[in-house]
Amino acid sequence: MPINEKIEEIREIQNLIVVVGSEKAPKELYEMVDYNISVTSQPHSEVAALAIFLHEYWKGGELDLRFDGKLKVLPMEHGKNVLSV
């Protein structure tokens, strides 16, 4: 089932576990799940699938999240600038 048909319903779930897999995932896993979601009809990596799912789940808001880390990476055109916070 395509992600856009169920993402609103999935956002309402309190305790959510996301498992990303393909032919490597055991058949028993597919028998236990509440949703079997596809993110596209095109081949892609598991990391890409997870990124697309999370982007849809957070409505793109993950790009504005800030964390209380000890380091901060400043965007630069070339290289990186890492600051201790």
N, C-alpha and C positions, 0 to 999 in steps of 0.2 A: 504494500500500500504506500503511495507517495506521501512524503512528509507533510506537504501542504494540506492534505486532507485530515490530518490528525494532530498537528502541532498545538492547536489551541487546547484540545482535550488533554494532551500530554502536559502542558504547562500547569494544569490544575493539580497534578499528582504531587502529594507531599513528599513521599520517599521514593525517589527515582533512581534506578540503576540502569545505566546505558552500557550495553555490550555491543561492541563493534566486531563483526566477523563476516566471514564468507564461507567458502567450502572448508575452512579450517575449524569452524565452530562445530561442536558436536550436535548431532541431530536432537539429542535430549534437551538441549538449550532452547531450540526452536519450539519444542513441545511445551515448555514452561512459561514462555513469554506472554505478556498481554498484548503487545504490539510487535509486529514485524514490519519495520519501516524501511523504505528505500529513499535515499536522498536524491538520486538522479537515475535516469535509465542508461547512463553511460558508465563505462568502467572507470574506477578511480581507486586510490589507496584507502586503507582503513583510516589513516590519519586525516585524509581529505574528507572522508565521510563524517568523521567525528567533528571536524571543524565546521562543516556545513550544518550538521545537526545543532551544535552549540550556537552558531550564529542565528539560526532560525529560532531556537529556544529562547535566547536572550533578546530577540528582536533587534539585533545589531548593537545592543547596549554594552556588550562585553568590551567594545573598543574604548569605552569611556571609564571602565573600571580602574580603580587605583588601589594598590595594596600597601600595607604597612611593612615594606621590606627594608632591609639594611642598605641596599644598593638601589640606585636609580639609573637606568640607561637612557641617555638623552638621544633622540633621533638626530642623525647627521646624514649629509649626502654621501660621505665616505667615512668608513671606519665607525667607531663608536666612542662615546664619552660616558664613562661609568663614574658616578658620584657616590660617595659614602653619605648616607643620610643620618 
